[in-house]
Amino acid sequence: MIPSEQDLPIVDYDKQTAQAIATKLEGVSQRELRMIGAYETKGKNRATITDRIAKLTAEEPWPRYDEQNVREIIARLAGRDTQTTSNVRSYELAHKDRAGVLDATARHTAG
């Protein structure tokens, strides 16, 4: 099902330029990126937006990762292997850049 403008995480989506929307995509969850992508593809299909979504789209370290807060992610990292920690760190650097998660991954890798 294609979302409506009201379902999108960007207020007044249809009134904004492609460049304005593209700058607001960083930090948007993977689920929200998919919603925006579906809406954009069925609507104006502006390359500025669809190309930016393609660059930001990635597999989350685990399902619903983007919806979790820093505390939840840190708790889930406890006892995880180095590869999972590395995946979380890479994902955070590319998408969310949350200092608390990055600090936790650095501590986990060092210790």
CORLIN-V69638 format. One record per residue. RES is the residue in one letter. OMEGA is omega in whole degrees, -180 to 180 (NA if undefined). D_LAST is the distance of its C-alpha to the last C-alpha in whole Angstrom. Layout:
# CORLIN-V69638
RES|OMEGA|D_LAST + RES|OMEGA|D_LAST
This chain:
# CORLIN-V69638
M|180|46 + I|179|46 + P|174|44 + S|179|47 + E|-179|46 + Q|179|46 + D|-174|43 + L|-179|41 + P|-180|38 + I|-178|40 + V|180|43 + D|-177|46 + Y|-174|45 + D|-179|48 + K|-175|49 + Q|177|47 + T|178|47 + A|-180|44 + Q|179|43 + A|179|42 + I|-178|41 + A|-180|38 + T|-179|37 + K|-175|36 + L|180|34 + E|-179|31 + G|177|29 + V|-178|31 + S|178|30 + Q|177|30 + R|180|33 + E|175|35 + L|178|35 + R|178|36 + M|-180|39 + I|179|40 + G|179|40 + A|-180|42 + Y|-178|44 + E|-179|44 + T|180|45 + K|-179|48 + G|-175|49 + K|177|50 + N|-178|47 + R|-177|46 + A|179|44 + T|-178|42 + I|-176|41 + T|177|40 + D|179|39 + R|177|36 + I|179|35 + A|179|35 + K|-177|32 + L|-177|30 + T|179|31 + A|176|28 + E|178|26 + E|179|24 + P|173|21 + W|-177|23 + P|177|26 + R|179|27 + Y|-176|23 + D|-179|25 + E|-179|27 + Q|177|24 + N|-176|23 + V|-178|19 + R|-180|19 + E|180|20 + I|179|18 + I|179|14 + A|-179|16 + R|178|16 + L|-179|13 + A|178|12 + G|180|12 + R|180|12 + D|-178|12 + T|-180|10 + Q|178|14 + T|178|15 + T|178|12 + S|178|13 + N|179|17 + V|-179|16 + R|180|15 + S|180|18 + Y|180|20 + E|-180|20 + L|-177|20 + A|-170|23 + H|-172|25 + K|177|24 + D|180|21 + R|-175|20 + A|-179|18 + G|179|16 + V|179|15 + L|177|14 + D|-180|12 + A|179|10 + T|178|10 + A|178|9 + R|-178|6 + H|-179|5 + T|-178|6 + A|-173|4 + G|NA|0
